[in-house]
């Protein structure tokens, strides 16, 4: 099965429409659950997510972002939302963060291969 770049870009563009990246203590089940697992967040814009090609895949890569944790804890997931819907979550290497101490997140890359329908 093959999908056109139009279809693949549409999926990635939806994620690129995110307005917030949140570092989380666990994976949020939905938008409302983000508040309960959030350790901090940072505003994002569509300019943060250029869509490019990598072989046969379509890719978005967000450049490094600084997040100031509002709570201390261990980050195990990050999540993107658009202010009303949870758009994407991903596990990350566990990292202990301290409240008020800036953390720089490395580049985040998402390919169309990573999509899981739920």
N, C-alpha and C positions, 0 to 999 in steps of 0.2 A: 504494500500500500504506500502511496506517495501523496503528500499534501503539498500544495503550492506554497511559495513564500508568502503569498497574500494571507493564507490561513495561518501559517506559523507566525508571521509578524503580528497578526491580530491578537493572538494569545499573548505574545510578549508585550505588545503595546498596552494591553490591559494591566499587566504588572507594572509597566513603565508609568502608568497613571497613578501610581501610589503617591501618597502625600506624607507617609510616615514610615520609618524603619524603627522597630522596637526590639530591644534585646530582652530576652525572656528567660525566666527560671525554668519553664517547661513549655511544651507546645500548647498554644491556645487552640481551643476547639472551634471557636468562632470569634466574630468581632467583639462581642460583649466580654468574652473571656480574656482578652488582651490585658485589660486593666488589672485583673487578678494575678497575672504572671509577669507583668512588666517590671523591669529593673531600670528602665530609662528609654528614651526615644530621641529621634532627630527628624527634622522635617526633610522631605525629599521633593524633587520636582522632576518633570519629564526630561529635563536637560541632563539629569543624572544617569539616564538610561539609554544610550545610543544602541540601536539594533544593528548588528553586523552579521557576517557569515563566518563560520569556522568549519571548513570542509563542507559536508552536506547539511550541517546544522545551522540554525539561526540562533543568535546569542544576544543577550543584553549583559553588559558589565557595568556595575555601579562602582565608581571610584571610591577610594578610601573616604570614610566618614568618621567624624569625632562625635561620640555620644558621652554625655555627662550623666552617669547613673543617679537616679533619684532615690534608690535603695541599694543597700549592700546585698550581695548574694552571688550565686553561681549561674552564669549564663550558659544555657544548654541549647537554646533555639533563638532564632531571630524571625521576625514576622513583618510583612508589609501589609498596610491597609490604606484605604482611600478616604478614611473618615467615616465610613458607614459599613464597609465590608472588609473582612479578612481576605486578602488576595493571594498570599503565598507564605508558607513557612518553610524553614529548613533547619535541620539540626546543625550544631556547630561544636567544635571542640570545647569541652567545659573550661570555663575561665571564671575565676573569682574576681569580682569587681567591688570596689569600695564606693560608698556614696560620695558624690561630689568630685571624684577624681576622674578626669577625662580618660576615656578609652577610645583608641582609634581602631576602627574595624577595617580590615584589609579589603581589597577589591572583592566584590561579590559578583559571580558570574552565574547566569541561569541560561541553560540551553533548552530548546524545545524537547529534547530527549527526556528531560527531568519531569515532565508533566505526568501527574497521576490523576486520573478522574476519580472523584469521590462523590 
